[in-house]
Amino acid sequence: MNTPPRPKTYSLKPTKPVNRWHRTTGVTVAVALIYLLATGVPLQFSDQLDLAAAFVTNERLLDWYGLEAPRGVTVSGRYSYLDGMLFEDGVYLTAAKRLVGTVQTEALSLAADTETVWLVELDGERLIEATVIGNIERIGMTSNGPVLETAGTHIVPDADYANWSTQREAPIDVNWSVVKPANPSQEAATQRLFLHRMLTWERVLQDLHSGRFFGVIGIVVIDLATVLLLILVGTGLVIWWRSRTPGQIRKFGA
């Protein structure tokens, strides 16, 4: 009676510690590299994506950064001002030193700070900036159009608002613009608009990429990922060295 052949058995060699380190480190580093690529590639194209001018409006993200808008909103007509930012009808208009006053003609809305006058077409299609020599103290309207007051001197524009010149005689029918503190609802609305201009997506991606977004823990994790990458390279070299044949070793050392 023939005895059936025994099936071949294979014994697996235990995985060497260096192999286990290499495998575990490789998986961890792969996750870290995917994260760094996801946050780093958009930063490489920041100018093309205009990330520096793309502002965060998500309230939770703004709260995560702990951002708070200052107080002290002033308003005049359609405009509100807070800490260097001028808004018109709830939309950011431009940076300004302070709000001196605003007036409106049939076709234009004008706002002034201490040295600049902004002319905005009522349809919102165009913004014109005019710089005036002197410290603008007030802006008002007369029967002939807008007028500025700078240290007792009155400045008026030409018909096209292209040039501003000193008026010899002081106007007598000026209705001067008044700037006043905002009421609670205006204050809150302008503060919200201000917050929506404080944080850019470029800054968020930079913080995510460096780990700063998550505080000290995030920075430490990114640093550890760098260390693990070095370990991955080191263990890979060890495995490569051990896996070479004697002939390869001799050839290498020849």
C-alpha positions as CSV (number, residue, x, y, z in Angstrom):
1,M,0.0,0.0,0.0
2,N,1.4,3.3,-1.2
3,T,1.6,6.0,1.3
4,P,0.4,9.3,-0.1
5,P,3.2,12.0,-0.2
6,R,3.0,14.4,2.5
7,P,2.1,18.0,1.5
8,K,5.0,20.4,1.5
9,T,5.1,22.7,4.4
10,Y,6.6,26.1,4.4
11,S,7.9,27.9,7.4
12,L,7.7,31.7,7.3
13,K,10.7,33.4,8.6
14,P,9.9,35.9,11.4
15,T,9.8,39.4,10.2
16,K,12.9,41.2,11.2
17,P,12.5,44.3,13.4
18,V,13.9,46.6,10.8
19,N,11.3,45.3,8.3
20,R,8.5,46.0,10.7
21,W,9.9,49.5,11.4
22,H,10.1,50.1,7.7
23,R,6.6,48.9,7.0
24,T,4.9,50.8,9.8
25,T,6.9,54.0,9.2
26,G,6.1,53.8,5.4
27,V,2.3,53.7,6.1
28,T,2.6,56.6,8.5
29,V,4.8,58.7,6.2
30,A,2.4,58.0,3.3
31,V,-0.5,59.6,5.2
32,A,1.6,62.5,6.2
33,L,2.8,63.1,2.6
34,I,-0.7,63.0,1.3
35,Y,-1.7,65.7,3.9
36,L,1.4,67.8,3.0
37,L,0.6,67.5,-0.7
38,A,-3.0,68.4,-0.2
39,T,-2.1,71.6,1.7
40,G,1.1,72.4,-0.1
41,V,0.1,72.2,-3.8
42,P,-2.5,75.0,-3.6
43,L,0.1,77.2,-2.0
44,Q,2.4,76.7,-5.0
45,F,-0.3,78.3,-7.1
46,S,-1.3,80.9,-4.6
47,D,-1.0,83.8,-7.1
48,Q,-2.9,82.0,-9.8
49,L,-5.7,81.0,-7.4
50,D,-5.6,84.5,-5.8
51,L,-5.6,82.9,-2.4
52,A,-4.2,86.1,-0.7
53,A,-7.4,87.9,-1.7
54,A,-9.8,85.1,-1.0
55,F,-11.2,85.8,2.5
56,V,-12.7,83.3,4.9
57,T,-16.3,83.9,5.8
58,N,-17.0,80.7,7.6
59,E,-18.0,81.6,11.1
60,R,-16.7,78.4,12.7
61,L,-13.3,78.9,11.1
62,L,-13.1,82.5,12.2
63,D,-14.1,81.4,15.8
64,W,-11.3,78.7,15.6
65,Y,-8.8,81.5,15.1
66,G,-10.4,83.5,17.9
67,L,-10.7,86.6,15.8
68,E,-12.7,89.6,17.1
69,A,-13.6,92.8,15.3
70,P,-12.8,96.1,17.2
71,R,-15.5,98.5,18.2
72,G,-16.1,102.1,17.2
73,V,-18.0,101.9,13.9
74,T,-18.9,105.3,12.4
75,V,-21.5,105.8,9.6
76,S,-22.4,108.5,7.2
77,G,-25.1,108.0,4.5
78,R,-24.5,104.7,2.7
79,Y,-21.1,104.2,4.2
80,S,-19.7,102.7,7.4
81,Y,-16.1,102.7,8.6
82,L,-14.1,100.6,11.1
83,D,-10.4,100.5,11.8
84,G,-9.1,101.2,8.4
85,M,-11.8,99.7,6.3
86,L,-14.5,101.6,4.4
87,F,-17.8,99.8,3.4
88,E,-20.6,100.9,1.1
89,D,-24.0,99.4,1.4
90,G,-22.6,96.3,3.2
91,V,-19.8,95.8,0.7
92,Y,-16.0,96.4,1.3
93,L,-15.0,99.5,-0.7
94,T,-11.4,100.3,0.2
95,A,-8.8,101.0,2.9
96,A,-9.2,104.4,4.5
97,K,-7.6,106.4,7.3
98,R,-11.0,107.5,8.7
99,L,-14.4,108.5,7.5
100,V,-14.7,112.3,7.2
101,G,-18.1,112.3,5.5
102,T,-20.1,111.4,2.4
103,V,-22.4,113.1,-0.1
104,Q,-24.3,112.0,-3.1
105,T,-25.1,113.5,-6.5
106,E,-27.5,112.3,-9.2
107,A,-24.8,109.9,-10.6
108,L,-22.1,109.6,-8.0
109,S,-21.7,108.8,-4.3
110,L,-18.7,110.4,-2.7
111,A,-16.8,109.4,0.5
112,A,-13.8,111.2,1.9
113,D,-11.1,110.5,4.4
114,T,-8.4,112.9,5.5
115,E,-6.7,113.1,2.1
116,T,-8.6,111.1,-0.4
117,V,-12.1,111.3,-2.1
118,W,-13.7,108.2,-3.5
119,L,-16.3,108.6,-6.2
120,V,-18.5,105.6,-6.8
121,E,-21.0,105.4,-9.6
122,L,-24.4,104.6,-8.3
123,D,-24.7,101.5,-10.5
124,G,-21.5,100.3,-8.8
125,E,-19.6,99.8,-12.0
126,R,-16.7,102.0,-11.3
127,L,-14.6,103.4,-8.4
128,I,-12.6,106.5,-8.9
129,E,-10.0,107.7,-6.4
130,A,-8.9,111.3,-6.2
131,T,-6.1,112.5,-3.9
132,V,-6.4,116.0,-2.6
133,I,-3.5,118.1,-1.2
134,G,-4.3,119.1,2.3
135,N,-6.1,117.6,5.3
136,I,-9.7,117.1,4.5
137,E,-11.8,118.2,7.4
138,R,-15.3,118.2,5.9
139,I,-17.2,117.3,2.8
140,G,-20.6,118.8,1.8
141,M,-23.0,119.6,-1.0
142,T,-23.9,122.9,-2.5
143,S,-26.3,123.8,-5.3
144,N,-23.3,123.5,-7.7
145,G,-22.0,120.2,-6.4
146,P,-19.6,118.8,-3.8
147,V,-17.2,120.8,-1.8
148,L,-14.3,120.0,0.5
149,E,-13.0,122.0,3.4
150,T,-9.2,121.8,4.2
151,A,-8.0,124.1,7.0
152,G,-10.4,126.9,6.0
153,T,-9.8,126.4,2.3
154,H,-12.6,125.1,0.1
155,I,-11.9,122.8,-2.8
156,V,-14.4,122.0,-5.6
157,P,-14.2,119.6,-8.6
158,D,-14.6,120.4,-12.3
159,A,-17.6,119.1,-14.3
160,D,-15.9,115.7,-14.9
161,Y,-14.6,115.3,-11.3
162,A,-11.1,114.9,-12.8
163,N,-9.5,117.9,-11.1
164,W,-10.1,119.6,-7.8
165,S,-9.2,123.2,-7.3
166,T,-9.4,125.9,-4.6
167,Q,-12.5,128.1,-4.7
168,R,-11.9,131.8,-4.1
169,E,-15.1,132.5,-2.3
170,A,-16.4,130.3,0.6
171,P,-19.7,128.8,-0.4
172,I,-22.7,129.9,1.7
173,D,-25.2,127.2,1.0
174,V,-23.2,124.1,2.1
175,N,-24.9,121.2,3.6
176,W,-22.1,119.6,5.5
177,S,-22.0,115.8,5.9
178,V,-22.3,114.4,9.4
179,V,-20.4,111.3,10.7
180,K,-22.0,109.7,13.7
181,P,-21.5,106.5,15.8
182,A,-23.3,103.5,14.5
183,N,-26.3,102.1,16.2
184,P,-26.1,98.5,17.7
185,S,-27.4,96.9,14.5
186,Q,-25.1,98.9,12.2
187,E,-22.2,98.2,14.6
188,A,-22.8,94.4,14.5
189,A,-23.2,94.3,10.7
190,T,-20.0,96.3,10.1
191,Q,-18.1,94.2,12.6
192,R,-19.2,91.1,10.7
193,L,-18.0,92.6,7.4
194,F,-14.7,93.5,9.1
195,L,-14.2,89.9,10.3
196,H,-14.8,88.6,6.8
197,R,-11.8,90.6,5.6
198,M,-9.4,89.5,8.4
199,L,-8.4,85.9,7.4
200,T,-7.4,84.7,3.9
201,W,-7.4,81.1,2.6
202,E,-3.7,81.5,1.9
203,R,-3.1,82.0,5.7
204,V,-5.3,79.0,6.5
205,L,-3.4,76.7,4.1
206,Q,-0.1,77.9,5.4
207,D,-1.2,77.1,8.9
208,L,-2.5,73.7,7.9
209,H,0.7,72.9,6.0
210,S,3.0,73.8,8.9
211,G,0.7,72.3,11.6
212,R,0.1,75.7,13.3
213,F,-3.6,75.4,12.6
214,F,-3.8,72.8,15.4
215,G,-1.5,74.6,17.8
216,V,1.6,73.1,19.3
217,I,0.3,69.6,18.8
218,G,0.1,70.1,15.1
219,I,3.6,71.5,14.9
220,V,5.0,68.5,16.8
221,V,3.1,66.1,14.5
222,I,4.6,67.6,11.4
223,D,8.0,67.6,12.9
224,L,7.6,63.9,13.9
225,A,6.5,63.2,10.3
226,T,9.8,64.6,9.1
227,V,11.7,62.4,11.6
228,L,9.7,59.3,10.4
229,L,10.7,60.1,6.8
230,L,14.3,60.0,7.9
231,I,13.7,56.6,9.6
232,L,12.0,55.3,6.5
233,V,15.1,56.2,4.4
234,G,17.4,54.7,7.0
235,T,15.5,51.4,7.4
236,G,15.2,51.2,3.6
237,L,18.9,51.4,3.2
238,V,19.4,48.7,5.8
239,I,17.0,46.4,4.1
240,W,18.6,47.0,0.7
241,W,22.1,46.3,2.2
242,R,21.0,43.0,3.8
243,S,19.2,41.8,0.7
244,R,22.2,42.0,-1.6
245,T,23.9,38.7,-2.7
246,P,27.6,38.0,-1.8
247,G,28.4,38.5,-5.5
248,Q,26.9,41.9,-5.4
249,I,28.8,42.7,-2.2
250,R,32.1,41.7,-3.8
251,K,31.3,43.6,-7.0
252,F,30.4,46.6,-4.9
253,G,33.6,46.4,-2.9
254,A,35.9,45.6,-5.8
